[in-house]
Amino acid sequence: MPLPDANDYSMRIYELLKETDLENLSYAQFQGVAEKLFIEPENEDEMRRLVLVQLARMAVRGDWNGFLTGGGGGSGAPTDAEYVVMALNGTLTNERKLTAGSGISILDGGAGGDVTIASTVTSPVTSLVAGTNVTLSPVSGLGDVTINAASAPAPPVTSLIAGSNITLSPASGLGDVTITAATPTGLAPNDASYLTLGLDGDLTNERVLTAGTGIGFTDTGPNGTLTIEATGGGGGNNYDVTLPSASINTGSNGTILHSRLPPWGSATSSANSLNSSTSPKFWPFVCAKSGNLNKMAIDVSIDGTGVLGLAIYSDTGTCLPDSKIGGDFSLSFGSGTGVQYLTPSSTVALTKGVQYWIGVVETTNGNGAIRSESGSVGFSFGTISDTATSYASTSQSTVRCLELSSSIETLPATVNAANLTGNSSFGMPRWGAQIS
């Protein structure tokens, strides 16, 4: 029946909760409906219904949250959390009671006090095992156990005898004995000036054999061989002609234009533009000065897009490019025409009179170009076809560039001669070297 003197035009509480029974109505659901009411005379009947629903819910669930707490249901702790409690509580729905298990004691200090959890397990000795030269009496059962020596211990050391390469001091008598390694016989001294491949803690005067510029080692390991070889190119066939390398004009003229020097440079001022492809190309030159190649001067003839990679290679001794020396140089187009000075990514050490190779590749494809020597002049530096039928044409009788087919957009660390082909169309880049 309806509440006494209650109007029936506002029954919002019942409408919002009509799908929920009292057993499953949680305080959170009830609170969500109740907190939307304004405290004003027009809502008096709704608040009476609200109190009636809450009293009915608490009577069914035993949940008096909101009536027995001073802050109301909104600020109280949740009733369905997994609390650990000293005793079960009718208001909580998901708590666990703290219970002492085997070997555990729980001491409750009361409200506001401590709860102390302690172990009640002691660790008595459950058995004794007799070791060497020890007897136990009795060997089992309860009571005191007597431990005795089973027999006389082994006799102590009465003397020391020096073994091979050992000295004792003193050799006899009482007191401390110092044992030291004696100088072995039949062994080499450790203070000789040995040449070694690495420092050794047992040697006091050794020297480490280190490869200098243009020298390499091949070590086959213990009981093997150590081969020392030249890596600077030329195989001992050094170019004996003195090439120009000294600075002139009060030191302002020091760049060496290797592409115009003998024996592989051009003798004419005619020039072309080289737009390198993604396949590396190589040209030989003989170094005019010993030192580090600090800068490479390259003349940009056509500005555009793309990036060129350049590097110096050693010679195999048979006029073929071999291994890269030091770091790469990089030229990015887009900064205008004219000479640009490139620095290597790491040291490039060169030796005067030794033959090297300059390699160029387009690491990023584009349309920029650099100035090069004319491809129609100069000496041929490569072998030609074994099956040529005529030497009348330049393409059949002349090699002005070696091209590597197995490396795309990169300059390899080592050149595989089997993948090189001769080309008569590309002259050497017109390049200068600043060596110090």
Salt bridges, closest charged atoms under 4 A:
GLU15 OE1 - LYS18 NZ 3.36
ASP45 OD1 - ARG48 NH1 3.14
GLU46 OE1 - ARG49 NH1 2.93
ASP63 OD2 - ARG57 NH1 3.25
GLU82 OE2 - ARG96 NH2 3.91
ASP299 OD2 - ARG371 NE 2.56
ASP328 OD1 - LYS324 NZ 2.92
GLU373 OE1 - ARG430 NH2 2.76
GLU403 OE2 - LYS281 NZ 3.23
